Amino acid sequence: AVQMDNEKIKELETELSKKYNKNVTLENKVDKNVLGGVLVRLGNTEIDGTIRTRLNGLKNQLSQVI
């Protein structure tokens, strides 16, 4: 598993701080179950950009067609 570098983490912190008008500090954890991507939790808000979630969404769409 590859972690985000500190520069990318700082960029994401800055963007999230602007968007939510709060001082956001990220804690970088690697969870190999997500397969890749980023999962951000801000209080009760969750931003799920993980590959696992995208694959599950595709699986659900395909199961509706078949």
PyMOL commands that set and color helices and strands:
alter all, ss='L'
color gray80, all
select helices_A, chain A and resi 6-20+32-34+51-65
alter helices_A, ss='H'
color red, helices_A
select strands_A, chain A and resi 37-42+45-50
alter strands_A, ss='S'
color yellow, strands_A
deselect
rebuild
show_as cartoon
